[in-house]
Amino acid sequence: MTNTLTGSCLCGRITFRVTDEFETFHLCHCTQCQKATGSAHASNLFAQQTGFAWLTGEERLKRFDVPGRAISQAFCIDCGSGMPYLTLSGSGLMVIPAGTLDQAPSITVKRHIFYGERAAWYDDLAHIETYQDFPPS
């Protein structure tokens, strides 16, 4: 039996469910994804639209399509969290930001894409200190 995962925005006004049958899982390092996420990369899962449903708050979504590109960004108008969206390619695929899921998907990251555009500071991340919460003062 296939698992169903749930997801939401930061404020919880938008919720959705998706079947845990993802086609792939990319970390995209392109400059547009850096701008869209404010981070080093987007962490996106791709799922068929038929396995996806909004549960609450779909009317709270706003979408921005980058002119001349097949890149989009959907977000909650209340908290600004990146949210799932249907690709412009006509493939019927939903882009699901991995951080919006409430449970871990069964798929693992498959590849880094647009790695040549990665942030200049990205390569040094494996060598920095790590903490389970805030670092000591």
Summary of the structure (lengths in Angstrom):
residues: 137
radius of gyration: 15.7
end to end distance: 48.4
largest distance: 51.2
contacts: 360
relative contact order: 0.26
helix: 18%
strand: 36%
